[in-house]
Amino acid sequence: QPCFCYCDRSVGHTSLHSCFESTHGAHCAACMKEAVYTYQMHKKGKSAAQIREGIILREWEKIDLEKAASIQ
């Protein structure tokens, strides 16, 4: 999936997955929101293409990380 954090583009991050190959993703709110969004949409049965479209449309910005952290 694409990532729109732009924090680590200069060091070769090319996707949301690559943001989590280091500790960057764990410290970047944009990466975490995109990851939670991806997980939630996957659980709803969305395809990778549908999830990618949502990420591009920046639907991940609506994710409340505090609320997501409290879900068990």
C-alpha positions in Angstrom: 0.0 0.0 0.0 1.2 3.6 -0.6 2.2 5.8 2.3 1.7 9.5 2.5 3.8 10.4 5.5 6.7 11.6 3.5 8.9 11.5 6.6 11.4 9.0 5.3 11.2 9.3 1.5 14.8 10.4 1.5 16.0 7.1 3.0 14.2 4.9 0.5 10.8 4.2 2.0 8.6 3.3 -0.9 5.4 1.9 0.7 3.5 1.6 4.0 5.2 -1.7 4.5 8.7 -0.2 4.2 7.8 2.4 6.9 7.4 -0.5 9.4 10.7 -2.2 8.4 12.3 0.2 10.9 11.0 1.9 13.9 9.8 4.8 11.8 6.2 3.5 11.4 5.8 3.1 15.2 6.6 6.8 15.8 4.7 8.4 12.8 1.0 9.1 13.3 0.4 9.1 9.5 1.9 5.6 9.2 0.0 4.3 12.2 -3.3 5.7 10.9 -2.7 4.2 7.5 -1.9 0.8 9.1 -5.0 0.9 11.3 -7.1 2.0 8.3 -5.7 -0.8 6.2 -6.4 -3.4 8.9 -10.0 -2.1 9.5 -10.8 -2.2 5.8 -9.3 -5.6 5.4 -11.5 -6.9 8.2 -14.5 -5.4 6.4 -13.6 -7.5 3.3 -12.2 -4.7 1.2 -9.8 -5.7 -1.6 -6.2 -4.3 -1.7 -7.2 -2.1 -4.6 -10.2 -0.7 -2.6 -8.0 -0.1 0.4 -5.3 1.6 -1.8 -8.0 3.9 -3.2 -9.1 4.9 0.3 -5.6 5.6 1.3 -5.1 7.8 -1.8 -8.3 9.6 -0.9 -6.8 10.1 2.5 -9.6 8.4 4.4 -7.0 7.2 6.9 -6.9 10.8 8.2 -10.2 10.1 10.0 -8.7 7.3 12.2 -8.6 8.2 15.9 -5.5 6.4 17.2 -6.6 6.7 20.8 -9.8 4.9 20.0 -8.1 2.3 17.9 -5.6 1.6 20.7 -8.5 0.8 23.1 -10.2 -1.7 20.8 -9.5 -5.3 22.0 
